[in-house]
């Protein structure tokens, strides 16, 4: 509602109030005045008649005075009654006007609030592209509380008006990703991708799938990318993400095929290029490595896990899991090289990670030169971190075929 429309409606309400209440009151007042004048004339005529009748001897002087007094009292009573009616009418009018003023005031307040809300929505929608750019560039840490509120308002408004808006669902997914709400982000991005396969939407969706570090989700990303590469073979970004997804899954042939398309586009010192080359070499392996594994010289880490002094048993889930896994400490690849999941029991507890705990073929503890070991207490068996989980981690060097022992303390709540 604009201010001009609001002013017109307010003026119409006031006009209606005057027409409905004030004019009838004025009409009734004029009618009463006319009636009073008529009654006074009649009483004066009757008094004159009484005087004539007394002079003619038709009535006594006493009867004349008594009749005259009664007529005058009747006139006084009538004036008193009318005054009371006028007073009551004034009170009623004042009360009605007061209620009318209150109603108009509430209406004004309500519409001003609506205008303020509309203004906030307009400001939020106008700021949406710039805020989305922050998310795209990974600058979510720079978001202020006002930025988050504006973004949330704008997205909700956009999706309320256009539930089939792929861009709106994509923005919502990015916002949830920046806030660490992975499940909500995936749900929003799946809706966006179902509506549109726009490169920006598709890229955001695949990135969210890869960020889960879950094998089923990564395999899903690989399937999506395979289709996208067929429909848009010129899009090298799809090929790069396919190389990353395939490397995480241990799919050597698909990793090499996708990487060959983007290798020359990446600088020699690019970390992602180096990681992919290293991963391909790990998957290919060497004859010596394969022989060592075949002879039983597996890489093992015996990890004794305890709780920090700041962790009480009441803070832990009654029926949870202890998830222990190893990741590469020298690359951006967050695919676990080894995972062990145990029902939650007492602490301290000793857990052994080895090559046999690998999630995918060709990517195990023995392929890591330096590992980040993570122990997490969670309500479920999911490797993905969730709010309320407790975690501890250490970073250690590793050598192929060696067994080492370390200790780890869980003391951080996520």
VOBA-302264 format. One record per residue (C-alpha): y negated, x negated, z negated; residue number from 1. Coordinates in pm, 1 decimal. Example, Ala and Ser with C-alpha at 12.3 -4.5 7.8 and 13.67 -1.06 7.14 Angstrom:
BEGIN
        py        px        pz  resi
     450.0   -1230.0    -780.0     1
     106.0   -1367.0    -714.0     2
# end
This chain:
BEGIN
        py        px        pz  resi
       0.0       0.0       0.0     1
    -340.8    -138.1     102.8     2
    -658.9    -105.7    -101.7     3
    -817.6     129.0     158.1     4
    -525.3     371.5     141.8     5
    -528.2     347.8    -237.6     6
    -900.0     433.6    -252.2     7
    -853.1     734.2     -22.8     8
    -570.2     869.4    -236.9     9
    -774.1     824.6    -554.8    10
   -1072.6    1008.1    -404.2    11
    -844.6    1290.8    -290.7    12
    -701.5    1325.2    -641.1    13
   -1048.8    1348.8    -796.0    14
   -1159.6    1607.8    -538.9    15
    -849.0    1813.2    -608.2    16
    -918.2    1795.4    -982.7    17
   -1271.5    1928.1    -934.9    18
   -1159.6    2206.5    -702.4    19
    -867.3    2314.8    -918.5    20
   -1030.2    2303.9   -1262.7    21
   -1406.3    2267.1   -1267.3    22
   -1504.4    2530.4   -1008.3    23
   -1296.9    2813.0   -1165.7    24
   -1451.9    2729.2   -1502.8    25
   -1803.8    2753.1   -1361.7    26
   -1720.2    3083.7   -1195.1    27
   -1585.4    3227.3   -1522.2    28
   -1898.8    3114.4   -1709.0    29
   -2125.8    3291.0   -1456.4    30
   -1918.7    3610.1   -1483.2    31
   -1946.7    3606.3   -1864.0    32
   -2325.2    3563.8   -1851.0    33
   -2354.5    3864.6   -1616.3    34
   -2135.5    4074.0   -1846.9    35
   -2347.0    3979.2   -2151.4    36
   -2669.8    4084.3   -1975.9    37
   -2519.3    4421.8   -1882.9    38
   -2403.0    4487.2   -2241.9    39
   -2747.5    4404.2   -2383.7    40
   -2913.6    4649.3   -2142.1    41
   -2670.7    4926.2   -2238.4    42
   -2727.5    4870.8   -2611.3    43
   -3105.3    4878.3   -2567.0    44
   -3072.8    5205.9   -2375.2    45
   -2856.8    5354.9   -2653.4    46
   -3107.7    5247.6   -2921.0    47
   -3384.2    5422.3   -2726.2    48
   -3170.3    5736.1   -2701.4    49
   -3107.7    5731.4   -3080.4    50
   -3482.2    5708.5   -3143.3    51
   -3546.2    6010.7   -2917.8    52
   -3270.2    6213.0   -3085.6    53
   -3419.3    6139.8   -3432.3    54
   -3766.1    6250.2   -3318.7    55
   -3619.0    6572.0   -3179.4    56
   -3436.8    6637.6   -3508.8    57
   -3096.0    6618.0   -3352.0    58
   -2987.2    6346.7   -3601.4    59
   -3118.8    6239.0   -3937.8    60
   -3313.9    5914.5   -3991.0    61
   -3020.3    5780.0   -4195.6    62
   -2776.4    5843.4   -3909.6    63
   -3016.6    5670.2   -3670.8    64
   -3035.9    5355.2   -3884.4    65
   -2656.4    5345.7   -3933.1    66
   -2585.9    5385.2   -3560.8    67
   -2848.0    5122.0   -3474.4    68
   -2696.2    4872.1   -3720.6    69
   -2346.8    4927.2   -3577.5    70
   -2468.8    4863.7   -3223.1    71
   -2649.3    4544.0   -3327.9    72
   -2341.4    4416.9   -3517.8    73
   -2124.0    4483.1   -3214.1    74
   -2363.9    4278.1   -3002.4    75
   -2355.8    3990.7   -3255.1    76
   -1971.7    3996.4   -3266.0    77
   -1956.6    3982.3   -2888.8    78
   -2185.5    3676.9   -2880.2    79
   -1978.5    3506.5   -3151.6    80
   -1654.2    3569.5   -2961.3    81
   -1804.0    3436.4   -2639.1    82
   -1932.4    3125.7   -2817.7    83
   -1583.8    3060.6   -2954.5    84
   -1439.1    3105.1   -2606.0    85
   -1696.7    2864.4   -2466.5    86
   -1616.9    2611.7   -2738.4    87
   -1241.3    2641.9   -2675.0    88
   -1303.6    2616.7   -2304.1    89
   -1508.6    2301.4   -2351.2    90
   -1232.0    2151.1   -2563.1    91
    -972.1    2246.6   -2301.0    92
   -1185.6    2105.0   -2024.4    93
   -1242.2    1781.1   -2216.7    94
    -871.2    1753.7   -2290.5    95
    -778.2    1820.3   -1928.6    96
   -1029.7    1566.2   -1802.6    97
    -898.2    1312.7   -2055.7    98
    -543.0    1365.1   -1936.1    99
    -664.1    1342.9   -1579.1   100
    -839.3    1015.7   -1653.6   101
    -526.3     879.0   -1818.9   102
    -314.0     986.7   -1521.3   103
    -553.7     826.0   -1276.1   104
    -565.7     511.7   -1490.9   105
    -187.9     489.8   -1495.3   106
    -180.2     545.9   -1122.1   107
    -435.8     270.5   -1069.3   108
    -242.2      33.2   -1298.3   109
      84.2     109.2   -1121.1   110
     -60.8      52.6    -776.9   111
    -240.7    -264.2    -879.5   112
      92.5    -394.8   -1008.6   113
     255.9    -295.4    -682.0   114
     -17.0    -472.8    -491.6   115
      33.6    -781.4    -709.9   116
     409.2    -769.3    -646.8   117
     347.4    -726.5    -274.5   118
     109.9   -1021.2    -278.7   119
     374.8   -1235.9    -453.9   120
     631.5   -1132.4    -194.5   121
     393.8   -1219.0      89.0   122
     315.1   -1557.0     -67.2   123
     684.7   -1626.5    -121.7   124
     776.6   -1534.2     235.8   125
     493.8   -1752.5     367.5   126
     619.5   -2046.6     158.6   127
     982.7   -2000.2     264.4   128
     989.0   -2244.8     561.0   129
     833.9   -2528.7     358.4   130
    1064.4   -2467.4      62.5   131
    1367.1   -2453.3     289.2   132
    1262.1   -2783.5     441.7   133
    1270.3   -2935.0      93.0   134
    1628.4   -2818.3      53.6   135
    1724.9   -2948.3     396.6   136
    1580.4   -3292.0     320.3   137
    1758.7   -3310.0     -14.7   138
    1439.0   -3283.5    -216.5   139
    1560.6   -3009.6    -449.9   140
    1471.4   -3232.5    -746.1   141
    1104.5   -3187.9    -653.6   142
    1129.0   -2809.8    -692.0   143
     910.6   -2660.0    -961.3   144
     999.8   -2341.7   -1147.7   145
     743.8   -2160.5    -934.7   146
     909.5   -2294.7    -617.9   147
    1248.3   -2162.1    -724.5   148
    1100.0   -1822.3    -814.7   149
     914.2   -1799.3    -485.4   150
    1223.9   -1893.4    -291.3   151
    1441.0   -1643.5    -475.7   152
    1185.3   -1363.0    -426.2   153
    1145.1   -1441.1     -57.9   154
    1517.8   -1456.9       9.4   155
    1593.0   -1136.4    -181.8   156
    1312.7    -956.7       1.5   157
    1431.1   -1083.2     338.5   158
    1794.7    -987.4     279.5   159
    1695.0    -648.4     135.6   160
    1507.5    -569.5     454.7   161
    1752.2    -741.6     691.8   162
    2104.4    -780.0     547.7   163
    2220.3    -923.8     882.0   164
    1967.0   -1208.1     871.7   165
    2172.1   -1526.0     910.2   166
    1874.3   -1746.8     824.5   167
    1823.4   -1560.0     497.7   168
    2186.6   -1604.9     394.1   169
    2165.9   -1970.7     494.4   170
    1856.6   -2023.8     277.1   171
    2031.5   -1851.0     -13.5   172
    2333.2   -2076.9      31.8   173
    2117.7   -2388.5      34.6   174
    1936.2   -2276.6    -278.8   175
    2264.3   -2219.2    -462.3   176
    2394.1   -2558.2    -345.5   177
    2082.9   -2728.3    -483.8   178
    2137.5   -2548.3    -815.3   179
    2503.3   -2652.9    -829.2   180
    2633.0   -2297.5    -773.2   181
    2902.7   -2396.6    -527.4   182
    3097.6   -2069.8    -514.4   183
    2782.5   -1860.7    -459.6   184
    2661.7   -2107.7    -197.1   185
    2985.9   -2087.9      -0.8   186
    2985.1   -1709.3     -16.3   187
    2630.9   -1691.2     123.2   188
    2694.7   -1952.1     393.1   189
    3016.3   -1780.4     500.9   190
    2814.9   -1461.9     555.7   191
    2552.2   -1656.4     749.6   192
    2814.5   -1820.6     972.0   193
    2989.6   -1485.8    1031.8   194
    2658.9   -1348.3    1162.5   195
    2547.5   -1648.7    1366.3   196
    2693.3   -1980.1    1485.1   197
    2347.9   -2131.8    1517.5   198
    2375.4   -2513.9    1480.2   199
    2162.3   -2514.8    1165.5   200
    2373.2   -2241.2    1005.3   201
    2700.3   -2401.0    1116.5   202
    2599.0   -2743.7     986.8   203
    2502.0   -2602.5     646.6   204
    2832.4   -2415.2     622.7   205
    3045.7   -2717.9     712.3   206
    2853.2   -2943.2     474.4   207
    2918.0   -2695.9     192.7   208
    3290.2   -2691.2     273.6   209
    3307.1   -3071.6     271.9   210
    3113.2   -3091.7     -54.8   211
    3386.9   -2902.4    -240.3   212
    3621.6   -3203.7    -205.6   213
    3908.0   -2951.5    -195.6   214
    4175.0   -3017.8      64.0   215
    4199.8   -2653.9     173.8   216
    3822.5   -2629.4     218.6   217
    3806.4   -2959.8     405.1   218
    4087.5   -2841.7     634.1   219
    3887.6   -2523.2     689.6   220
    3585.4   -2734.7     783.6   221
    3799.0   -2929.7    1030.1   222
    3912.9   -2605.0    1194.6   223
    3555.9   -2475.4    1219.2   224
    3435.1   -2805.7    1364.1   225
    3713.5   -2807.7    1622.1   226
    3589.0   -2473.8    1755.4   227
    3224.5   -2580.4    1742.0   228
    3296.5   -2900.6    1932.8   229
    3456.9   -2698.6    2211.2   230
    3159.4   -2464.0    2244.0   231
    2895.2   -2736.5    2192.0   232
    3046.6   -3067.8    2308.7   233
    2701.3   -3226.3    2332.1   234
    2638.3   -3185.7    1958.1   235
    2714.7   -3529.0    1812.4   236
    2646.7   -3406.1    1459.6   237
    2960.4   -3193.1    1483.8   238
    3158.9   -3499.0    1594.1   239
    3030.1   -3703.1    1300.8   240
    3123.7   -3432.7    1049.8   241
    3464.3   -3401.9    1217.2   242
    3520.6   -3774.2    1165.0   243
    3429.1   -3742.2     796.1   244
    3648.4   -3435.4     741.7   245
    3945.5   -3588.6     922.2   246
    3907.8   -3914.1     729.2   247
    3915.9   -3724.2     401.0   248
    4230.4   -3543.6     514.3   249
    4398.3   -3866.4     624.7   250
    4416.0   -3747.8     987.0   251
    4401.3   -4084.7    1163.3   252
    4414.7   -3968.1    1525.9   253
    4140.9   -3705.5    1484.1   254
    3925.1   -3947.6    1283.0   255
    3945.9   -4211.7    1557.3   256
    3880.9   -3956.6    1833.1   257
    3571.2   -3810.8    1664.2   258
    3440.6   -4147.0    1544.6   259
    3462.6   -4292.7    1895.5   260
    3205.8   -4035.5    2010.0   261
    2943.2   -4131.8    1751.9   262
    3021.6   -4494.9    1670.3   263
    2770.2   -4641.0    1916.2   264
    2498.6   -4401.7    1795.1   265
    2513.0   -4540.0    1439.9   266
    2356.3   -4875.8    1344.9   267
    2602.9   -5149.4    1257.2   268
    2479.5   -5157.5     896.8   269
    2489.8   -4778.8     856.9   270
    2686.4   -4699.8     535.3   271
    2861.8   -4401.5     690.5   272
    2975.7   -4607.4     989.5   273
    3107.6   -4876.1     757.0   274
    3287.1   -4619.1     539.5   275
    3456.7   -4460.7     840.2   276
    3563.8   -4797.2     978.4   277
    3703.2   -4893.5     639.2   278
    3882.6   -4560.0     607.0   279
    4040.5   -4595.4     951.3   280
    4159.5   -4943.6     859.3   281
    4305.7   -4808.1     534.2   282
    4490.1   -4530.7     716.6   283
    4629.6   -4775.9     970.3   284
    4731.4   -5012.7     695.4   285
    4903.3   -5348.2     747.1   286
    5263.7   -5447.6     762.8   287
    5224.1   -5637.7     437.0   288
    5083.8   -5334.9     254.9   289
    5361.3   -5109.6     378.4   290
    5621.5   -5365.2     278.5   291
    5469.7   -5400.1     -68.4   292
    5480.3   -5027.3    -124.8   293
    5834.6   -5012.3       7.9   294
    5946.4   -5280.1    -240.5   295
    5808.2   -5073.0    -528.5   296
    5490.4   -5274.1    -594.1   297
    5278.0   -4961.8    -637.5   298
    4923.7   -4972.0    -773.4   299
    4904.4   -4807.8   -1115.5   300
    4639.1   -4737.0   -1377.6   301
    4747.8   -4646.7   -1730.4   302
    4457.4   -4460.8   -1887.7   303
    4428.8   -4376.6   -2257.8   304
    4189.4   -4084.1   -2295.1   305
    4015.3   -3978.9   -2617.6   306
    3733.9   -3743.8   -2719.1   307
    3387.6   -3860.6   -2819.4   308
    3252.3   -3797.1   -3168.4   309
    3019.1   -3531.6   -3024.4   310
    3307.2   -3320.0   -2891.7   311
    3462.0   -3066.3   -3129.2   312
    3786.1   -2882.0   -3065.1   313
    3593.8   -2552.0   -3083.0   314
    3394.4   -2656.5   -2775.6   315
    3710.8   -2690.0   -2564.2   316
    3885.9   -2402.3   -2383.6   317
    4185.6   -2264.5   -2573.4   318
    4400.8   -2276.1   -2260.3   319
    4251.8   -2535.3   -2031.0   320
    4353.7   -2837.1   -1827.9   321
    4298.8   -3209.9   -1833.2   322
    4226.7   -3326.6   -1478.7   323
    4231.1   -3703.1   -1419.8   324
    4148.2   -3849.2   -1079.5   325
    4027.4   -4163.8    -902.5   326
    3758.2   -4192.5    -635.6   327
    3623.1   -4478.1    -430.4   328
    3334.0   -4647.5    -611.5   329
    3213.1   -4832.4    -302.2   330
    3165.6   -4547.4     -53.4   331
    3028.5   -4195.2     -27.4   332
    3377.6   -4054.3      17.2   333
    3446.7   -3827.5    -281.6   334
    3799.8   -3732.5    -180.9   335
    4025.8   -3823.4    -477.7   336
    4268.7   -4105.4    -402.0   337
    4492.7   -3991.5    -688.8   338
    4500.0   -3681.6    -909.8   339
    4696.8   -3582.4   -1219.7   340
    4661.4   -3239.1   -1384.7   341
    4802.8   -3161.7   -1729.3   342
    4784.4   -2861.0   -1963.5   343
    4533.0   -2930.5   -2238.0   344
    4693.3   -3068.9   -2555.8   345
    4599.8   -3314.1   -2830.3   346
    4396.1   -3633.6   -2801.5   347
    4421.4   -3923.9   -2752.4   348
    4656.5   -3890.2   -2457.0   349
    4786.5   -4147.7   -2207.2   350
    4792.7   -4064.8   -1834.8   351
    4920.2   -4282.3   -1549.7   352
    4767.2   -4268.8   -1202.4   353
    4962.7   -4429.8    -918.5   354
    5001.3   -4433.6    -541.6   355
    5245.1   -4143.3    -570.7   356
    4962.0   -3920.3    -698.1   357
    4772.4   -3940.9    -368.1   358
    4645.1   -3614.2    -218.6   359
    4680.1   -3724.5     144.6   360
    4898.9   -3977.1     319.4   361
    4738.6   -4316.2     372.6   362
    4472.4   -4272.6     104.8   363
    4591.9   -4380.1    -239.0   364
    4494.9   -4606.4    -530.3   365
    4622.3   -4907.5    -338.9   366
    4359.7   -4856.6     -69.0   367
    4070.8   -4888.9    -317.6   368
    3910.3   -5218.2    -414.5   369
    3700.0   -5052.7    -684.1   370
    3766.0   -4713.6    -837.2   371
    3575.9   -4460.6   -1041.3   372
    3815.9   -4296.8   -1285.9   373
    3719.8   -3950.6   -1410.0   374
    3880.5   -3739.6   -1681.8   375
    3762.0   -3380.7   -1706.4   376
    3848.4   -3091.8   -1937.0   377
    3824.6   -2763.3   -1749.4   378
    3927.1   -2401.4   -1786.9   379
    4120.9   -2425.2   -1458.8   380
    4294.9   -2686.0   -1243.1   381
    4012.0   -2716.9    -992.9   382
    3888.3   -3072.5    -939.9   383
    3539.1   -2938.9    -868.8   384
    3307.3   -2969.7   -1168.5   385
    3177.0   -2651.0   -1328.1   386
    2917.8   -2580.5   -1594.3   387
    3070.0   -2610.2   -1941.1   388
    3330.4   -2872.0   -1845.2   389
    3358.9   -3191.0   -2052.6   390
    3390.5   -3522.0   -1870.9   391
    3412.0   -3897.9   -1909.5   392
    3429.1   -4174.6   -1648.7   393
    3463.7   -4550.2   -1602.9   394
    3447.9   -4784.3   -1304.5   395
    3714.2   -5052.5   -1260.1   396
    3825.0   -5307.7    -998.2   397
    4167.6   -5260.9    -837.4   398
    4411.7   -5478.5    -646.9   399
    4697.2   -5363.1    -430.4   400
    5030.7   -5358.0    -614.6   401
    4889.9   -5429.3    -963.1   402
    4924.3   -5225.1   -1282.8   403
    4630.9   -5215.4   -1524.7   404
    4547.3   -5044.8   -1853.0   405
    4213.2   -4895.8   -1954.7   406
    4059.8   -4655.2   -2206.0   407
    3824.1   -4368.1   -2132.8   408
    3618.9   -4140.8   -2359.9   409
    3526.2   -3782.2   -2276.4   410
    3179.2   -3727.2   -2423.1   411
    2959.4   -3553.5   -2165.3   412
    2920.2   -3178.8   -2117.8   413
    2837.9   -3070.5   -1763.8   414
# end
